[in-house]
Amino acid sequence: MMKKCAVASALGFFLYAFGGTTTATAQNTVPQQPQQQPVKTDYSDSMLKAFLDVNIKLQPLQQTAQQHIVKSIESSGITIDRFREIAQAQQEGKQQTLSAKDSTAFNKAAEQVMKEKEAVDSQMANIIQKEGMDLQTFQGIAMAYQQSPEIQEKLNKMISAKQQNVDSTAEQPASPTK
């Protein structure tokens, strides 16, 4: 049972890493709250900005983790698409008949994904805390982004504004030096 939970957790991380959004990063950093509880949405703009700033710092780690996961899966003898297909079926509780080769390759790859997830979780937690945000707040905002249209809208506007600032800065000519 413990191994099945760990595999499910790793599969959730894999599915997130290859299909989720950056702002959902924390879903694997701290234990998730039950879905039945109403999600907190009264975060200040400064807290949401801090959340976005932390996410920017997490992106290189996420990209490296994705690369490691791809290599691990491919070296296990299964394609990314096949791994994803099996992982999604397991997440959805669908029964699948796997060949011995697919089963062995999938289990080997899933173990590697679990190891990568553990390493990434620890590194992410360190970055989040180093940036001055506690894990529960980060997790709460990530959940709110996933479940609250209001928080999604606020964060998406902040992201757009930040991108526009970067774009307008990049378009300005360099000042002449004397």
HELIX and SHEET records of a PDB file:
HELIX    1   1 MET A    2  ALA A   17  1                                  16    
HELIX    2   2 THR A   22  ASN A   28  5                                   7    
HELIX    3   3 ASP A   45  SER A   75  1                                  31    
HELIX    4   4 ILE A   80  GLN A   91  1                                  12    
HELIX    5   5 ALA A  100  LYS A  130  1                                  31    
HELIX    6   6 LEU A  135  GLN A  147  1                                  13    
HELIX    7   7 PRO A  149  GLU A  171  1                                  23    
END                                                                             
